[in-house]
């Protein structure tokens, strides 16, 4: 008991720093996205990040997922200040990476505002690496409560899945900026199939949050390529199929896991009756 109280006190500076990082990052992100006036991201850096700039750019409504991610990050930053969260060894390992992810997101927006398309890819790669590390650490130990599962695992899972899709669009934006005109199809088809494989591989880890955001991003790529100024039928079909495949894999594996659990429970009950 005394050791737990000591951990709570010793973790307070790190928790406060994480919360401060969240506030700073969210304000900088809002300013960098043009929320306070200025240039929106889809018009910054020569327009290479608009929803019609490349074959794998998601439709504009896809970016509304940021509202959910930002709300989750803000809720997480408040929750991790609470005594039980401060006493958590799991959260102690996650805090620096969580703060880094929020600050890197703000940095990406400002790099884009400054017009550096290649620089944005470097920041995006660092952000993806940080989120992968958060995912790895989160999987190493189960959450201590449902609240932690939602605010920590759920928020950063959505964040990871969306950045996986954003990374694809960012690479395409850099290639367009560099004048490397690869064939729109089949290049986009191959890339989207690879994204689907990433989502399906995550399904085997029985984690829903990144699956949902990957599927969301892929679905909006499908919508954007089926309508508007950059219509690519094969890309639209592939993106839509990929989104459905990711979700189907999640449902199938979850169903198999539940069925396995029921069978084990029935067998255990039978052994107890025989005893």
C-alpha positions as CSV (number, residue, x, y, z in Angstrom):
1,X,0.0,0.0,0.0
2,X,2.8,2.4,0.9
3,X,4.7,1.5,-2.3
4,X,1.6,2.3,-4.3
5,X,1.2,5.7,-2.7
6,X,4.9,6.4,-3.4
7,X,4.4,5.4,-7.1
8,X,1.4,7.8,-7.3
9,X,3.4,10.7,-6.0
10,X,6.5,10.0,-8.1
11,X,4.4,9.6,-11.2
12,X,2.7,13.0,-10.8
13,X,5.4,15.1,-12.6
14,X,5.3,12.8,-15.6
15,X,1.5,12.7,-15.7
16,X,1.4,16.5,-15.5
17,X,3.9,16.8,-18.3
18,X,1.9,14.4,-20.5
19,X,-1.3,16.4,-19.8
20,X,0.5,19.7,-20.6
21,X,1.9,18.1,-23.8
22,X,-1.6,17.2,-24.8
23,X,-2.9,20.7,-24.3
24,X,0.0,22.3,-26.2
25,X,-0.2,19.7,-29.0
26,X,-3.9,20.2,-29.4
27,X,-3.7,23.9,-29.6
28,X,-0.8,23.8,-32.0
29,X,-2.6,21.2,-34.1
30,X,-5.7,23.4,-34.2
31,X,-3.6,26.4,-35.3
32,X,-1.7,24.3,-37.8
33,X,-4.8,22.9,-39.4
34,X,-6.2,26.4,-40.0
35,X,-8.9,26.3,-37.3
36,X,-8.0,29.8,-36.2
37,X,-7.7,31.2,-39.7
38,X,-4.9,30.8,-42.1
39,X,-4.4,28.0,-44.7
40,X,-6.3,24.7,-44.3
41,X,-4.1,21.6,-44.6
42,X,-5.7,20.5,-47.9
43,X,-4.6,23.9,-49.4
44,X,-1.2,24.1,-47.8
45,X,2.1,22.8,-49.4
46,X,0.9,23.3,-52.9
47,X,-2.3,21.3,-52.3
48,X,-0.5,17.9,-52.3
49,X,-2.5,16.8,-49.3
50,X,-6.0,17.5,-50.7
51,X,-8.5,14.7,-51.2
52,X,-8.0,14.8,-55.0
53,X,-4.2,15.2,-55.1
54,X,-3.3,11.5,-55.4
55,X,-5.1,8.2,-56.1
56,X,-4.9,7.1,-52.5
57,X,-6.0,10.3,-50.8
58,X,-9.1,9.7,-48.7
59,X,-12.2,11.8,-49.3
60,X,-12.5,15.0,-47.2
61,X,-15.2,13.6,-44.7
62,X,-12.7,10.9,-43.7
63,X,-10.7,13.5,-41.7
64,X,-13.6,14.0,-39.3
65,X,-12.1,11.0,-37.5
66,X,-9.6,13.5,-36.0
67,X,-12.4,14.9,-33.9
68,X,-12.8,11.5,-32.2
69,X,-9.1,11.0,-31.9
70,X,-8.5,14.5,-30.4
71,X,-11.4,14.0,-27.9
72,X,-9.9,10.6,-26.9
73,X,-6.4,12.2,-26.5
74,X,-7.8,14.9,-24.3
75,X,-9.8,12.5,-22.2
76,X,-6.8,10.2,-21.9
77,X,-4.6,13.1,-20.7
78,X,-7.1,13.9,-18.0
79,X,-7.6,10.3,-16.9
80,X,-3.9,9.5,-16.6
81,X,-3.7,12.2,-14.0
82,X,-5.9,10.3,-11.6
83,X,-4.4,8.4,-8.7
84,X,-5.1,4.9,-10.0
85,X,-3.6,5.7,-13.4
86,X,-0.6,7.3,-11.8
87,X,0.0,4.1,-9.9
88,X,-0.1,2.0,-13.1
89,X,3.3,0.6,-14.3
90,X,1.6,0.2,-17.7
91,X,0.8,3.9,-17.9
92,X,4.3,4.8,-16.7
93,X,5.7,3.1,-19.7
94,X,3.2,4.6,-22.1
95,X,3.2,8.3,-21.0
96,X,6.4,9.5,-22.8
97,X,5.3,7.8,-26.0
98,X,1.8,9.2,-25.7
99,X,3.2,12.8,-25.3
100,X,5.6,12.3,-28.2
101,X,2.7,11.1,-30.5
102,X,0.7,14.2,-29.7
103,X,3.6,16.6,-30.3
104,X,4.6,14.9,-33.5
105,X,1.1,15.3,-34.9
106,X,1.3,19.0,-34.2
107,X,4.7,19.1,-35.7
108,X,3.5,17.4,-38.9
109,X,0.8,20.1,-39.4
110,X,3.3,22.9,-39.0
111,X,5.8,21.3,-41.3
112,X,3.0,21.1,-43.9
113,X,2.0,24.8,-43.2
114,X,5.7,25.7,-43.9
115,X,5.4,24.0,-47.3
116,X,7.8,21.1,-46.7
117,X,6.2,18.0,-48.4
118,X,9.3,15.8,-48.0
119,X,9.7,17.0,-44.4
120,X,6.2,15.9,-43.6
121,X,7.0,12.3,-44.5
122,X,9.9,12.2,-42.0
123,X,7.6,13.5,-39.2
124,X,4.9,11.1,-40.3
125,X,7.3,8.1,-40.2
126,X,8.4,9.1,-36.7
127,X,4.8,9.4,-35.6
128,X,3.9,6.0,-37.0
129,X,7.0,4.5,-35.2
130,X,5.9,6.0,-31.9
131,X,2.3,4.7,-32.3
132,X,3.6,1.3,-33.1
133,X,5.7,1.4,-29.9
134,X,2.6,2.4,-28.0
135,X,0.7,-0.5,-29.5
136,X,3.5,-2.9,-28.6
137,X,3.7,-1.7,-25.0
138,X,-0.1,-1.8,-24.7
139,X,-0.2,-5.4,-25.9
140,X,2.5,-6.5,-23.4
141,X,0.1,-6.0,-20.4
142,X,-3.7,-6.1,-20.3
143,X,-5.5,-2.8,-19.3
144,X,-6.4,-2.6,-15.6
145,X,-10.0,-1.5,-16.2
146,X,-12.5,-0.9,-19.0
147,X,-11.9,2.8,-18.7
148,X,-8.2,2.3,-19.4
149,X,-9.1,0.0,-22.3
150,X,-11.3,2.7,-23.9
151,X,-9.2,5.8,-23.2
152,X,-5.8,4.3,-23.6
153,X,-6.0,1.3,-25.9
154,X,-9.0,2.6,-27.8
155,X,-7.7,6.1,-28.5
156,X,-4.2,5.1,-29.5
157,X,-5.6,2.2,-31.5
158,X,-7.8,4.5,-33.6
159,X,-4.8,6.9,-33.9
160,X,-2.5,4.1,-35.1
161,X,-5.0,2.8,-37.7
162,X,-5.6,6.2,-39.1
163,X,-1.9,7.1,-39.3
164,X,-1.4,3.8,-41.2
165,X,-3.8,5.1,-43.9
166,X,-2.3,8.7,-43.7
167,X,1.2,7.3,-44.2
168,X,0.1,5.9,-47.6
169,X,-1.4,9.2,-48.6
170,X,1.7,11.0,-47.4
171,X,4.1,8.8,-49.4
172,X,1.9,9.4,-52.5
173,X,2.0,13.2,-51.9
174,X,5.8,13.1,-51.7
175,X,6.0,11.1,-55.0
176,X,3.7,13.6,-56.7
177,X,5.7,16.5,-55.3
178,X,8.9,14.9,-56.7
179,X,7.4,14.4,-60.1
180,X,7.6,10.6,-59.9
181,X,4.5,9.8,-62.0
182,X,3.8,6.2,-61.3
183,X,0.8,4.6,-63.1
184,X,-2.2,5.4,-60.9
185,X,-3.4,1.9,-61.6
186,X,-2.2,-0.7,-60.8
187,X,0.1,1.1,-58.3
188,X,-2.8,2.2,-56.1
189,X,-4.3,-1.2,-56.2
190,X,-1.2,-2.9,-55.0
191,X,-0.7,-0.3,-52.2
192,X,-4.3,-0.7,-51.0
193,X,-4.0,-4.5,-51.0
194,X,-0.9,-4.0,-48.7
195,X,-3.0,-1.8,-46.4
196,X,-5.6,-4.4,-46.2
197,X,-3.0,-7.0,-45.2
198,X,-1.9,-4.7,-42.4
199,X,-5.4,-4.4,-41.2
200,X,-6.0,-8.2,-41.4
201,X,-2.8,-8.9,-39.5
202,X,-4.0,-6.6,-36.7
203,X,-7.3,-8.6,-36.7
204,X,-5.3,-11.6,-35.5
205,X,-4.4,-9.6,-32.4
206,X,-8.1,-9.2,-31.6
207,X,-7.9,-5.4,-31.4
208,X,-10.8,-3.5,-32.9
209,X,-9.8,0.2,-32.7
210,X,-7.1,0.2,-35.4
211,X,-9.2,-2.0,-37.6
212,X,-12.0,0.4,-37.5
213,X,-9.9,3.4,-38.4
214,X,-8.1,1.6,-41.2
215,X,-11.4,0.4,-42.6
216,X,-12.8,4.0,-42.3
217,X,-9.8,5.4,-44.2
218,X,-10.0,2.8,-46.9
219,X,-13.7,3.3,-47.3
220,X,-13.3,7.0,-47.9
221,X,-10.6,6.3,-50.5
222,X,-13.2,4.2,-52.2
223,X,-15.8,7.0,-52.1
224,X,-13.3,9.6,-53.3
225,X,-12.2,7.5,-56.3
226,X,-15.7,6.6,-57.3
227,X,-16.8,10.2,-57.4
228,X,-15.4,13.7,-58.0
229,X,-12.6,14.9,-60.2
230,X,-10.3,11.9,-59.8
231,X,-12.4,8.8,-60.6
232,X,-10.4,5.6,-60.7
233,X,-12.8,2.6,-60.8
234,X,-10.3,-0.1,-60.1
235,X,-8.9,1.9,-57.1
236,X,-12.4,2.5,-55.8
237,X,-13.3,-1.2,-56.0
238,X,-10.0,-2.3,-54.4
239,X,-10.3,0.2,-51.5
240,X,-13.9,-0.7,-50.8
241,X,-13.1,-4.4,-50.9
242,X,-10.1,-3.9,-48.7
243,X,-12.2,-2.0,-46.1
244,X,-14.8,-4.8,-46.1
245,X,-12.0,-7.5,-45.8
246,X,-10.5,-5.8,-42.8
247,X,-13.8,-5.6,-41.0
248,X,-14.7,-9.2,-42.0
249,X,-11.4,-10.5,-40.7
250,X,-12.1,-8.8,-37.4
251,X,-15.6,-10.2,-37.1
252,X,-14.4,-13.7,-38.2
253,X,-11.5,-13.9,-35.8
254,X,-13.6,-12.5,-32.9
255,X,-16.2,-15.1,-33.6
256,X,-13.7,-17.9,-33.7
257,X,-12.2,-16.7,-30.4
258,X,-15.7,-16.5,-28.8
259,X,-16.5,-20.0,-30.0
260,X,-13.3,-21.4,-28.7
261,X,-14.0,-19.8,-25.3
262,X,-17.4,-21.3,-25.2
263,X,-16.1,-24.7,-26.1
264,X,-13.4,-24.5,-23.3
265,X,-16.1,-23.4,-20.8
266,X,-18.4,-26.2,-21.7
267,X,-15.6,-28.8,-21.5
268,X,-14.5,-27.4,-18.1
269,X,-18.1,-27.5,-16.8
270,X,-18.4,-31.1,-17.9
271,X,-15.2,-32.1,-16.1
272,X,-16.4,-30.4,-12.9
273,X,-19.7,-32.4,-13.1
274,X,-17.9,-35.7,-13.6
275,X,-15.7,-34.9,-10.6
